Amino acid sequence: MKKLLETELAGLEEELKARIKEAAETIEAIKNNEIDAFVINTQSGEKVFTLQLIENIYNIILDSLSLPAITFTEDGKIIYANKLFYDLIKIESNRTINSMSIYEIISSSSYKAMESFLLNSSGVEIQEMEFTVNNETAVIYNITAKVIKSDGVTPFNIIIINSPKEIKFDTPHHQQFTSSELIATVVCDNNGTILRLNKSAITLSGRPVINIDFDTAFNLCSPEGKKITINEMQNSPEQAAYEVVFTRNDGRIFYLDLTKESLKDVQGNNHGFVLTLIDMTKHIIADSKAQASLKEKTMLLKEVHHRVKNSLQIVSSIINLQSMHLTDPAVIGIFSELNARLNSVSLIHEKLYKSEDVSEIRLDKYIQDLINYIRDSYNLTDDKVTIICNIDPLFFGMDDAVHIGLLVTEAITNSVKYAFPEKKGKIWLTMKMEGNQTMLVIKDNGIGIPDKLNIKDSETLGLQLIKSISDQLNGKIEIKNDNGTELKLIIPSVRK
Amino acid sequence: MENEIYMLRLYIAGQTPRSVAALANLKKICDTYLEQKYEIEVIDLLENPKLAQTDQIIAIPTLVRKLPEPVKKIIGDLSNVERVLIGLEIKIVE
């Protein structure tokens, strides 16, 4: 009997030892954070309580609080936020912030405060923290938060916001801070320290430059190479715009359009400023490439015009050489007419390669040169035939200028050759805009043209040329006798 | 002893993080050290809390070695491999 009792006792002792060992192991596992559920014997049988359920109890407490509150784990993962908290940071409660990091909803300027709080062992602490509202927003709250550390099975923290001090900023620009991903935005305090910057600004700067002096983070200068500092911008008007060149740490160069706007609260106190930086690098590079390519094209065109002019002059020289061997005055006349025509075209090319703009010709200067040539080649001195020009400074395209030049050459040489048997007279050349058409009049006080002469079926090359040129210009030509010969050409500005 | 089979029973509570971790850790240990010589039975106490009585389970997760005898318990998420190997009396073949 005694023996039986002893064995029974020994068995009980073994079992007890095992239970104690198990209990010790359980406590160890709890300490090591390896347990997150328990089986509890209740009157209605076994029930399993998970720690999520325990957290739920806190959630219920949070919901019953009349203050905004939030719970999060030691590493900053948000467990739960009550509705008042969602209201405070202006996020609709259907967009959960659970499982987000606490760092995602506080301003970077409060990171340090949060870190020191997380390191602190336990108890109640009061910290000032700035929450980012509505995911990087206009309104910044300055919050006095009561922070409680739970010593529960899974340690976690509770922040209860008991006195939200709200600073409402009045700058409409601040609103853009959120929305635009393309525009880099940086918020600085009055000392030029970066308080906040959006993703685009981080991408631009190449690194997160929060709490760094703006001048250190963004090394800016003007396109002329002059340094642009925060100090200078501070002394500028409330709103100011700059074109700046930003040389990044890695050596890349950005051309930026920078605007600065003061950050004032509704009372008008200055809290710093908002800087927006728009990357114009692509545009500026594209623009300078286009400019360079245009310059190159212009140079090539000028070269072409130069060569055409040279070729025409070679032809002209050949004709001159040839005419030196001629004796028949009629043939010599034909040759010099030909040279005058060649010259009027060659002059165009010369004007074009000498001018800034290769697409247009200033007609008054061109025609003046043409007339000087005719004067020289026909040996006209003012006591013989005077040519009086009155030409508006009109611009024409190359094709039109060639046509007008040829026509003027024809008309003037005609007058010089036929109008003055006495070799004495006057020629007037006027050209001006009248309404939407250009009027060219070449008039002389010579003997006039024969009445029978009909421009339409004239056989002389000169008149035929004049007719064909006026057709090319869509113009209207009139030739009449009026104390001499008058040739009038009307060129419409708008043509087919 | 060479060919004995390990009959293991893991008590979990739904998808709590430690339950999920325990199951993953157990599978890894068995694959590494027991090859084909094991069977795992997973009991979810959230579904059937009464089953906790069988092995007198208090904390979750808990692993119970049914075979080979004697019955042994390991409490926790089995993240400490050494402790699990000692608890299950698994000899590492060098």
Boltz contact constraints between the chains, C-beta under 6 A:
constraints:
  - contact:
      token1: [A, 25]
      token2: [B, 75]
      max_distance: 6.0
  - contact:
      token1: [A, 26]
      token2: [B, 59]
      max_distance: 6.0
  - contact:
      token1: [A, 26]
      token2: [B, 75]
      max_distance: 6.0
  - contact:
      token1: [A, 29]
      token2: [B, 75]
      max_distance: 6.0
  - contact:
      token1: [A, 29]
      token2: [B, 76]
      max_distance: 6.0
  - contact:
      token1: [A, 34]
      token2: [B, 76]
      max_distance: 6.0
  - contact:
      token1: [A, 34]
      token2: [B, 77]
      max_distance: 6.0
  - contact:
      token1: [A, 35]
      token2: [B, 59]
      max_distance: 6.0
  - contact:
      token1: [A, 36]
      token2: [B, 16]
      max_distance: 6.0
  - contact:
      token1: [A, 36]
      token2: [B, 18]
      max_distance: 6.0
  - contact:
      token1: [A, 37]
      token2: [B, 13]
      max_distance: 6.0
  - contact:
      token1: [A, 37]
      token2: [B, 16]
      max_distance: 6.0
  - contact:
      token1: [A, 37]
      token2: [B, 60]
      max_distance: 6.0
  - contact:
      token1: [A, 38]
      token2: [B, 59]
      max_distance: 6.0
  - contact:
      token1: [A, 39]
      token2: [B, 52]
      max_distance: 6.0
  - contact:
      token1: [A, 39]
      token2: [B, 57]
      max_distance: 6.0
  - contact:
      token1: [A, 39]
      token2: [B, 58]
      max_distance: 6.0
  - contact:
      token1: [A, 46]
      token2: [B, 49]
      max_distance: 6.0
  - contact:
      token1: [A, 46]
      token2: [B, 50]
      max_distance: 6.0
  - contact:
      token1: [A, 46]
      token2: [B, 52]
      max_distance: 6.0
  - contact:
      token1: [A, 47]
      token2: [B, 49]
      max_distance: 6.0
  - contact:
      token1: [A, 48]
      token2: [B, 13]
      max_distance: 6.0
  - contact:
      token1: [A, 48]
      token2: [B, 45]
      max_distance: 6.0
  - contact:
      token1: [A, 48]
      token2: [B, 46]
      max_distance: 6.0
  - contact:
      token1: [A, 48]
      token2: [B, 49]
      max_distance: 6.0
  - contact:
      token1: [A, 50]
      token2: [B, 13]
      max_distance: 6.0
  - contact:
      token1: [A, 50]
      token2: [B, 16]
      max_distance: 6.0
